[in-house]
Amino acid sequence: MLLSIDGRVCLEGLMIFGIGGLFFIYIIAPKMDDLLTRFSSKSKIIVCVFYLLYFSEILYTCLLLLTWASE
């Protein structure tokens, strides 16, 4: 494989992740910050509580299924 370092680290994949990270930090994150500053604190709290409940339900369901599958 091109740009492989002892078959352990692929420089090609490293460069893709590095460029993707830079793209996110310098282009996507500032736009998301501008978007989030438009919302009030109350609406942000409501959205966070909704997501907390949603992911808590997913976690509860996964744990319930794991315990049910082990019986």
OpenMM code with the backbone's topology and positions (N, CA, C; nanometers):
from openmm import Vec3, app, unit

residues = "MET LEU LEU SER ILE ASP GLY ARG VAL CYS LEU GLU GLY LEU MET ILE PHE GLY ILE GLY GLY LEU PHE PHE ILE TYR ILE ILE ALA PRO LYS MET ASP ASP LEU LEU THR ARG PHE SER SER LYS SER LYS ILE ILE VAL CYS VAL PHE TYR LEU LEU TYR PHE SER GLU ILE LEU TYR THR CYS LEU LEU LEU LEU THR TRP ALA SER GLU".split()
positions = [
    Vec3(0.0840, -0.1176, 0.0000),
    Vec3(0.0000, 0.0000, 0.0000),
    Vec3(0.0887, 0.1242, 0.0000),
    Vec3(0.0438, 0.2226, -0.0692),
    Vec3(0.1183, 0.3473, -0.0806),
    Vec3(0.1225, 0.4192, 0.0542),
    Vec3(0.2380, 0.4705, 0.0895),
    Vec3(0.2606, 0.5482, 0.2112),
    Vec3(0.2330, 0.4695, 0.3398),
    Vec3(0.2632, 0.3414, 0.3394),
    Vec3(0.2449, 0.2582, 0.4581),
    Vec3(0.3736, 0.2576, 0.5406),
    Vec3(0.3605, 0.2720, 0.6717),
    Vec3(0.4770, 0.2721, 0.7607),
    Vec3(0.4806, 0.1380, 0.8334),
    Vec3(0.5655, 0.0476, 0.7903),
    Vec3(0.5796, -0.0879, 0.8448),
    Vec3(0.4482, -0.1657, 0.8477),
    Vec3(0.3547, -0.1298, 0.7655),
    Vec3(0.2274, -0.2007, 0.7610),
    Vec3(0.1382, -0.1718, 0.8805),
    Vec3(0.1761, -0.0795, 0.9665),
    Vec3(0.0974, -0.0504, 1.0871),
    Vec3(0.0192, 0.0797, 1.0742),
    Vec3(0.0818, 0.1804, 1.0212),
    Vec3(0.0184, 0.3109, 1.0091),
    Vec3(0.0122, 0.3471, 0.8613),
    Vec3(-0.1058, 0.3772, 0.8143),
    Vec3(-0.1226, 0.4169, 0.6748),
    Vec3(-0.1297, 0.5687, 0.6699),
    Vec3(-0.0294, 0.6281, 0.6112),
    Vec3(-0.0231, 0.7735, 0.6032),
    Vec3(-0.1369, 0.8302, 0.5197),
    Vec3(-0.1839, 0.7528, 0.4244),
    Vec3(-0.2958, 0.7972, 0.3416),
    Vec3(-0.4215, 0.8183, 0.4264),
    Vec3(-0.4552, 0.7217, 0.5119),
    Vec3(-0.5705, 0.7353, 0.6005),
    Vec3(-0.5510, 0.8459, 0.7022),
    Vec3(-0.4283, 0.8593, 0.7522),
    Vec3(-0.3972, 0.9651, 0.8480),
    Vec3(-0.4200, 1.1027, 0.7861),
    Vec3(-0.3799, 1.1204, 0.6627),
    Vec3(-0.3988, 1.2488, 0.5946),
    Vec3(-0.5467, 1.2785, 0.5715),
    Vec3(-0.6241, 1.1766, 0.5379),
    Vec3(-0.7679, 1.1970, 0.5160),
    Vec3(-0.8348, 1.2414, 0.6454),
    Vec3(-0.8042, 1.1739, 0.7567),
    Vec3(-0.8624, 1.2131, 0.8851),
    Vec3(-0.8131, 1.3503, 0.9286),
    Vec3(-0.6871, 1.3822, 0.9026),
    Vec3(-0.6335, 1.5130, 0.9388),
    Vec3(-0.6991, 1.6258, 0.8620),
    Vec3(-0.7142, 1.6088, 0.7318),
    Vec3(-0.7788, 1.7112, 0.6497),
    Vec3(-0.9268, 1.7230, 0.6858),
    Vec3(-0.9907, 1.6097, 0.7135),
    Vec3(-1.1312, 1.6134, 0.7562),
    Vec3(-1.1481, 1.6863, 0.8887),
    Vec3(-1.0563, 1.6641, 0.9815),
    Vec3(-1.0609, 1.7336, 1.1099),
    Vec3(-1.0415, 1.8827, 1.0947),
    Vec3(-0.9468, 1.9225, 1.0105),
    Vec3(-0.9251, 2.0649, 0.9844),
    Vec3(-1.0476, 2.1281, 0.9183),
    Vec3(-1.1078, 2.0553, 0.8257),
    Vec3(-1.2287, 2.1037, 0.7599),
    Vec3(-1.3393, 2.1271, 0.8626),
    Vec3(-1.3559, 2.0338, 0.9553),
    Vec3(-1.4594, 2.0483, 1.0573),
    Vec3(-1.4299, 2.1661, 1.1487),
    Vec3(-1.3069, 2.1777, 1.1954),
    Vec3(-1.2707, 2.2826, 1.2911),
    Vec3(-1.2813, 2.4217, 1.2295),
    Vec3(-1.2352, 2.4383, 1.1073),
    Vec3(-1.2278, 2.5719, 1.0489),
    Vec3(-1.3491, 2.6119, 0.9654),
    Vec3(-1.4302, 2.5162, 0.9212),
    Vec3(-1.5434, 2.5514, 0.8350),
    Vec3(-1.6772, 2.5162, 0.8999),
    Vec3(-1.6934, 2.3944, 0.9438),
    Vec3(-1.8226, 2.3506, 0.9967),
    Vec3(-1.8488, 2.4061, 1.1366),
    Vec3(-1.7519, 2.3993, 1.2262),
    Vec3(-1.7728, 2.4429, 1.3653),
    Vec3(-1.8105, 2.5904, 1.3771),
    Vec3(-1.7462, 2.6835, 1.3062),
    Vec3(-1.7904, 2.8233, 1.3170),
    Vec3(-1.9337, 2.8454, 1.2671),
    Vec3(-1.9729, 2.7736, 1.1616),
    Vec3(-2.1102, 2.7863, 1.1126),
    Vec3(-2.2098, 2.7309, 1.2140),
    Vec3(-2.1747, 2.6207, 1.2791),
    Vec3(-2.2622, 2.5659, 1.3827),
    Vec3(-2.2703, 2.6607, 1.5018),
    Vec3(-2.1602, 2.7252, 1.5356),
    Vec3(-2.1594, 2.8209, 1.6458),
    Vec3(-2.2497, 2.9401, 1.6144),
    Vec3(-2.2416, 2.9914, 1.4922),
    Vec3(-2.3293, 3.1011, 1.4510),
    Vec3(-2.4761, 3.0599, 1.4574),
    Vec3(-2.5044, 2.9380, 1.4160),
    Vec3(-2.6418, 2.8888, 1.4190),
    Vec3(-2.6923, 2.8749, 1.5622),
    Vec3(-2.6088, 2.8221, 1.6510),
    Vec3(-2.6521, 2.8003, 1.7893),
    Vec3(-2.6661, 2.9299, 1.8685),
    Vec3(-2.5945, 3.0340, 1.8313),
    Vec3(-2.6084, 3.1603, 1.9037),
    Vec3(-2.7397, 3.2304, 1.8718),
    Vec3(-2.8073, 3.1885, 1.7669),
    Vec3(-2.9361, 3.2480, 1.7319),
    Vec3(-3.0489, 3.2017, 1.8234),
    Vec3(-3.0317, 3.0874, 1.8879),
    Vec3(-3.1368, 3.0318, 1.9738),
    Vec3(-3.1227, 3.0853, 2.1156),
    Vec3(-3.2342, 3.0953, 2.1847),
    Vec3(-3.2322, 3.1408, 2.3238),
    Vec3(-3.1848, 3.0281, 2.4149),
    Vec3(-3.1470, 3.0629, 2.5355),
    Vec3(-3.1008, 2.9626, 2.6321),
    Vec3(-3.2120, 2.8659, 2.6677),
    Vec3(-3.3331, 2.9151, 2.6770),
    Vec3(-3.4462, 2.8286, 2.7126),
    Vec3(-3.4702, 2.7222, 2.6059),
    Vec3(-3.4623, 2.7599, 2.4795),
    Vec3(-3.4837, 2.6616, 2.3736),
    Vec3(-3.3687, 2.5603, 2.3684),
    Vec3(-3.2464, 2.6037, 2.3987),
    Vec3(-3.1332, 2.5104, 2.4030),
    Vec3(-3.1523, 2.4084, 2.5149),
    Vec3(-3.2019, 2.4542, 2.6300),
    Vec3(-3.2247, 2.3632, 2.7425),
    Vec3(-3.3337, 2.2626, 2.7079),
    Vec3(-3.4390, 2.3071, 2.6423),
    Vec3(-3.5473, 2.2167, 2.6033),
    Vec3(-3.4956, 2.1095, 2.5073),
    Vec3(-3.4157, 2.1488, 2.4104),
    Vec3(-3.3597, 2.0523, 2.3148),
    Vec3(-3.2660, 1.9547, 2.3864),
    Vec3(-3.1850, 2.0044, 2.4791),
    Vec3(-3.0928, 1.9167, 2.5530),
    Vec3(-3.1683, 1.8166, 2.6389),
    Vec3(-3.2747, 1.8601, 2.7037),
    Vec3(-3.3552, 1.7688, 2.7857),
    Vec3(-3.4210, 1.6634, 2.6970),
    Vec3(-3.4703, 1.7047, 2.5813),
    Vec3(-3.5292, 1.6089, 2.4879),
    Vec3(-3.4277, 1.5029, 2.4468),
    Vec3(-3.3068, 1.5461, 2.4082),
    Vec3(-3.2036, 1.4510, 2.3685),
    Vec3(-3.1601, 1.3625, 2.4854),
    Vec3(-3.1539, 1.4173, 2.6041),
    Vec3(-3.1184, 1.3384, 2.7215),
    Vec3(-3.2208, 1.2284, 2.7445),
    Vec3(-3.3483, 1.2628, 2.7369),
    Vec3(-3.4537, 1.1615, 2.7539),
    Vec3(-3.4500, 1.0584, 2.6412),
    Vec3(-3.4276, 1.1041, 2.5207),
    Vec3(-3.4245, 1.0145, 2.4060),
    Vec3(-3.3102, 0.9129, 2.4180),
    Vec3(-3.1905, 0.9602, 2.4476),
    Vec3(-3.0768, 0.8689, 2.4577),
    Vec3(-3.0819, 0.7843, 2.5842),
    Vec3(-3.1454, 0.8349, 2.6889),
    Vec3(-3.1652, 0.7533, 2.8091),
    Vec3(-3.2578, 0.6364, 2.7790),
    Vec3(-3.3607, 0.6621, 2.7001),
    Vec3(-3.4529, 0.5553, 2.6616),
    Vec3(-3.3820, 0.4519, 2.5750),
    Vec3(-3.2955, 0.4971, 2.4855),
    Vec3(-3.2199, 0.4036, 2.4016),
    Vec3(-3.1267, 0.3188, 2.4881),
    Vec3(-3.0591, 0.3806, 2.5828),
    Vec3(-2.9700, 0.3064, 2.6724),
    Vec3(-3.0478, 0.2061, 2.7550),
    Vec3(-3.1629, 0.2480, 2.8090),
    Vec3(-3.2462, 0.1578, 2.8880),
    Vec3(-3.2915, 0.0381, 2.8039),
    Vec3(-3.3324, 0.0639, 2.6805),
    Vec3(-3.3772, -0.0440, 2.5926),
    Vec3(-3.2628, -0.1402, 2.5620),
    Vec3(-3.1441, -0.0870, 2.5357),
    Vec3(-3.0289, -0.1735, 2.5075),
    Vec3(-2.9937, -0.2596, 2.6287),
    Vec3(-2.9933, -0.1993, 2.7467),
    Vec3(-2.9637, -0.2767, 2.8671),
    Vec3(-3.0707, -0.3811, 2.8934),
    Vec3(-3.1960, -0.3464, 2.8688),
    Vec3(-3.3051, -0.4416, 2.8864),
    Vec3(-3.2911, -0.5586, 2.7901),
    Vec3(-3.2561, -0.5291, 2.6652),
    Vec3(-3.2382, -0.6359, 2.5669),
    Vec3(-3.1169, -0.7234, 2.6015),
    Vec3(-3.0107, -0.6642, 2.6529),
    Vec3(-2.8934, -0.7429, 2.6903),
    Vec3(-2.9247, -0.8365, 2.8067),
    Vec3(-2.9979, -0.7865, 2.9055),
    Vec3(-3.0328, -0.8735, 3.0172),
    Vec3(-3.1327, -0.9805, 2.9752),
    Vec3(-3.2241, -0.9456, 2.8840),
    Vec3(-3.3211, -1.0421, 2.8360),
    Vec3(-3.2523, -1.1505, 2.7519),
    Vec3(-3.1530, -1.1126, 2.6713),
    Vec3(-3.0829, -1.2091, 2.5871),
    Vec3(-2.9942, -1.3027, 2.6680),
    Vec3(-2.9479, -1.2591, 2.7846),
    Vec3(-2.8596, -1.3435, 2.8633),
    Vec3(-2.9357, -1.4446, 2.9493),
    Vec3(-3.0668, -1.4327, 2.9561),
    Vec3(-3.1464, -1.5273, 3.0378),
    Vec3(-3.1750, -1.6539, 2.9648),
] * unit.nanometer
topology = app.Topology()
chain = topology.addChain("A")
for resn in residues:
    res = topology.addResidue(resn, chain)
    for name in ("N", "CA", "C"):
        topology.addAtom(name, app.Element.getBySymbol(name[0]), res)
